[in-house]
């Protein structure tokens, strides 16, 4: 999947629709208490959806972070290759520096 495949899902809109559905269920449950089991099942499904929205948000942030780390490693690798080709004494410096940075929690 490309970035554009992910971008079309607006989680804010999903969250708003979810909250609207909660409101509708609350209204129906007050007016039709005999269907309490149905309203509870729908409510549970909506809670699951809200949990999934949080999970997706976290995973998106993780993917973006991993892409940044990968891009930084590629840049460091290219810098290392160019340094080697140019005859620098410590051509691996760029790669070591980036690996150290990522291992210490940096890398951005």
HELIX and SHEET records of a PDB file:
HELIX    1   1 UNK A    3  UNK A    7  1                                   5    
HELIX    2   2 UNK A   11  UNK A   31  1                                  21    
HELIX    3   3 UNK A   33  UNK A   35  5                                   3    
HELIX    4   4 UNK A   36  UNK A   85  1                                  50    
HELIX    5   5 UNK A   93  UNK A  103  1                                  11    
END                                                                             
